[in-house]
Amino acid sequence: MSSRRSRITEEEINELISKLHSLLPESRRRSGASRASAAKLLKETCSYIKSLHREVDDLSDRLSGLMATLDTNSAQADIIRELLRS
């Protein structure tokens, strides 16, 4: 009986899929997501998260390169450090 209480309902799954769908930038809303479209949505989400990781890595590398070219005591370096703190 306790395992039934901890199970998620199909309605809850559909609600979570709908919320996830709304978070993806290029996704289009469809009513009544099926299991097949849910699988596709999960694949798209994983792909999107991977692309975000690559973008963060790229931006981090670019920032490191920029910081390496600046005098660490310069006003520009101070501004960048302040921006990173916020």
ChimeraX attribute file (.defattr): number of C-alpha atoms within 10 A of each C-alpha:
attribute: neighborCount
match mode: 1-to-1
recipient: residues
	/A:1	5
	/A:2	6
	/A:3	6
	/A:4	8
	/A:5	8
	/A:6	8
	/A:7	9
	/A:8	9
	/A:9	11
	/A:10	9
	/A:11	9
	/A:12	11
	/A:13	14
	/A:14	17
	/A:15	14
	/A:16	13
	/A:17	20
	/A:18	18
	/A:19	11
	/A:20	15
	/A:21	21
	/A:22	13
	/A:23	10
	/A:24	14
	/A:25	8
	/A:26	10
	/A:27	13
	/A:28	8
	/A:29	10
	/A:30	10
	/A:31	7
	/A:32	11
	/A:33	17
	/A:34	12
	/A:35	12
	/A:36	8
	/A:37	13
	/A:38	18
	/A:39	13
	/A:40	12
	/A:41	19
	/A:42	14
	/A:43	12
	/A:44	16
	/A:45	17
	/A:46	12
	/A:47	12
	/A:48	15
	/A:49	13
	/A:50	12
	/A:51	12
	/A:52	12
	/A:53	12
	/A:54	12
	/A:55	12
	/A:56	12
	/A:57	12
	/A:58	12
	/A:59	12
	/A:60	12
	/A:61	12
	/A:62	12
	/A:63	13
	/A:64	11
	/A:65	11
	/A:66	12
	/A:67	15
	/A:68	11
	/A:69	10
	/A:70	12
	/A:71	11
	/A:72	12
	/A:73	8
	/A:74	9
	/A:75	11
	/A:76	13
	/A:77	17
	/A:78	13
	/A:79	11
	/A:80	13
	/A:81	13
	/A:82	10
	/A:83	9
	/A:84	8
	/A:85	7
	/A:86	5
